[in-house]
Amino acid sequence: MTTPSFLDSIGSQLDWQREVYKDLHRDPEVSFDEHKIADRIAAELTVLGLDVSRIGEIGRVAVIENAEGPTVLARADIDALPVTEDTGLDFASEVDGVMHACGHDMHAAALLGAVRLLNENRDAWSGTYIALFQPAEENAAGAKAMIDDGLTSKIPAPDVALAQHVMPMPAGKIYTSAGPVMSAGDSVKITVFGRGAHGSMPHLSVDTVVLAAAIVLRLQTIVSRETEPGEFVVVTVGASNAGPKSNIIPDRAELLLNVRTYDTAVRKRVIASIERIVRGECEAAGTPKEPTFEYFDQFPLTVNSEAVNDTITEAVQEATPATASDRGLSYESFPCGSGIRSRS
C-alpha cells in the first residue's frame, strides 16, 4: 500500500468528520453497551457503499478490497468510561455519569475518516483495507468476544494490524515508535477478612479499615523501594471499600488496584510483591482468614515491530510536509517507553 497523495485534500472532509466525532462524544456508551455507536458507525459505512459485518454482538467490520496488494487491518475501540463530564463543551456528554474520557470517540471518527478517504480514492492505492470497530476495550473483553465469534475466519488474514491512539502529547503532532509503547495493565480486587465488632469495642475486632489503610501505605514502597530507578512501574489503589456505618467495625474490606509495567519480569515481580505485602499485613493484624486476589481487565504489553514502525514512519514523514502548511501537522519520534496505555 503506497502513501496516498490524496491526503493533501483531507480538509474537504474535516467538517463531516468533526460532526461525527461530536455526535459520538455527546452520546457515549460503556463497555458492551455500545449499540447506538455501533449502529451509527455501520450507517456511516453503509452510506459509503460498503458491506458491514457484525462480529460479536456489537463489533463492526468493513472490508475494502482494491486489487492486489498488502492487507492492512486498522482497529478503533468505541466504548466510554463511567465518568461524569464537567468540561463545559458545547458537545459534552449528554449521558449522566458516562463520558468518552479515553478518546475512543476520536479513534472511531479517525478510522471512519480513513475509510472514507481510501474508499473515495481507490486509484491512489491498492490492496485490502479492513476497518474494525471493537467494543469493550476498557474491560479487556471486546476483542476476545469478536475472536470467539469467529473474527479470524470472517475477514482476510492481515499482513499488519494498526491502531492510532490519542496520547498526552502536544496537539498537531503524529508520533511513532518501535518497541514497547503502551504498558501492560493488570487490575486486581483484593479482599481482606477481619472480625467485626461495635465501634465502642474495638478490642473485640480485627479492624479491616486499619488493615486496608496499612496495606495501601505499604504498597507505595513497591515503586519507591523495590523498583530499580529507571524501571517503569505504576501501582495505583483506585478504590478502598469497607463497612457502611460509622459505629460498626466491618469484618472485611476490598481494595481495587491497577498495575502498569513495561517488562514481563518486572510485572511478575510486582504482582508477587503485592501478594506478599497483603499477606504480611494480614498476618500482622491476626486476620482469621487468608486474603483473596481476583485479577481482571488484564492487557498485554504493546510492542511495535521495528520493521513495521519504519514503514509507517516513512509514510507519515512523506505525507506530513504536504499538509503541514495549512493544518500545522508534523511528525516526531515517540520516545520509547514514555507512554502509558490510555485505559482504565
C-alpha positions, 0 to 999 in steps of 0.5 A, spaced: 500 500 500 503 506 497 502 513 501 496 516 498 497 523 495 490 524 496 491 526 503 493 533 501 485 534 500 483 531 507 480 538 509 474 537 504 472 532 509 474 535 516 467 538 517 463 531 516 468 528 520 468 533 526 460 532 526 461 525 527 466 525 532 461 530 536 455 526 535 459 520 538 462 524 544 455 527 546 452 520 546 457 515 549 456 508 551 460 503 556 463 497 555 458 492 551 453 497 551 455 500 545 449 499 540 447 506 538 455 507 536 455 501 533 449 502 529 451 509 527 458 507 525 455 501 520 450 507 517 456 511 516 459 505 512 453 503 509 452 510 506 459 509 503 457 503 499 460 498 503 458 491 506 458 491 514 459 485 518 457 484 525 462 480 529 460 479 536 454 482 538 456 489 537 463 489 533 463 492 526 467 490 520 468 493 513 472 490 508 475 494 502 478 490 497 482 494 491 486 489 487 492 486 489 496 488 494 498 488 502 492 487 507 492 492 512 487 491 518 486 498 522 482 497 529 478 503 533 475 501 540 468 505 541 466 504 548 466 510 554 468 510 561 463 511 567 465 518 568 461 524 569 463 530 564 464 537 567 468 540 561 463 545 559 463 543 551 458 545 547 458 537 545 459 534 552 456 528 554 449 528 554 449 521 558 449 522 566 455 519 569 458 516 562 463 520 558 468 518 552 474 520 557 479 515 553 478 518 546 475 512 543 470 517 540 476 520 536 479 513 534 472 511 531 471 518 527 479 517 525 478 510 522 471 512 519 475 518 516 480 513 513 475 509 510 472 514 507 478 517 504 481 510 501 474 508 499 473 515 495 480 514 492 481 507 490 486 509 484 491 512 489 492 505 492 491 498 492 490 492 496 485 490 502 483 495 507 479 492 513 476 497 518 474 494 525 470 497 530 471 493 537 467 494 543 469 493 550 476 495 550 476 498 557 474 491 560 479 487 556 473 483 553 471 486 546 476 483 542 476 476 545 468 476 544 469 478 536 475 472 536 470 467 539 465 469 534 469 467 529 473 474 527 479 470 524 475 466 519 470 472 517 475 477 514 482 476 510 488 474 514 492 481 515 499 482 513 499 488 519 494 490 524 494 498 526 491 502 531 492 510 532 491 512 539 490 519 542 496 520 547 498 526 552 502 529 547 502 536 544 496 537 539 498 537 531 503 532 532 503 524 529 508 520 533 511 513 532 515 508 535 518 501 535 518 497 541 514 497 547 509 503 547 503 502 551 504 498 558 501 492 560 495 493 565 493 488 570 487 490 575 486 486 581 480 486 587 483 484 593 479 482 599 481 482 606 477 478 612 477 481 619 472 480 625 467 485 626 465 488 632 461 495 635 465 501 634 465 502 642 469 495 642 474 495 638 478 490 642 473 485 640 475 486 632 480 485 627 479 492 624 479 491 616 479 499 615 486 499 619 488 493 615 486 496 608 489 503 610 496 499 612 496 495 606 495 501 601 501 505 605 505 499 604 504 498 597 507 505 595 514 502 597 513 497 591 515 503 586 519 507 591 523 501 594 523 495 590 523 498 583 530 499 580 530 507 578 529 507 571 524 501 571 517 503 569 512 501 574 505 504 576 501 501 582 495 505 583 489 503 589 483 506 585 478 504 590 478 502 598 471 499 600 469 497 607 463 497 612 457 502 611 456 505 618 460 509 622 459 505 629 460 498 626 467 495 625 466 491 618 469 484 618 472 485 611 474 490 606 476 490 598 481 494 595 481 495 587 488 496 584 491 497 577 498 495 575 502 498 569 509 495 567 513 495 561 517 488 562 514 481 563 519 480 569 518 486 572 510 485 572 511 478 575 515 481 580 510 486 582 504 482 582 508 477 587 510 483 591 503 485 592 501 478 594 506 478 599 505 485 602 497 483 603 499 477 606 504 480 611 499 485 613 494 480 614 498 476 618 500 482 622 493 484 624 491 476 626 486 476 620 482 469 621 482 468 614 487 468 608 486 474 603 483 473 596 486 476 589 481 476 583 485 479 577 481 482 571 481 487 565 488 484 564 492 487 557 498 485 554 504 489 553 504 493 546 510 492 542 511 495 535 515 491 530 521 495 528 520 493 521 513 495 521 514 502 525 519 504 519 514 503 514 509 507 517 514 512 519 516 513 512 509 514 510 507 519 515 514 523 514 512 523 506 505 525 507 506 530 513 510 536 509 504 536 504 499 538 509 503 541 514 502 548 511 495 549 512 493 544 518 500 545 522 501 537 522 508 534 523 511 528 525 516 526 531 519 520 534 515 517 540 520 516 545 520 509 547 517 507 553 514 514 555 507 512 554 502 509 558 496 505 555 490 510 555 485 505 559 482 504 565 
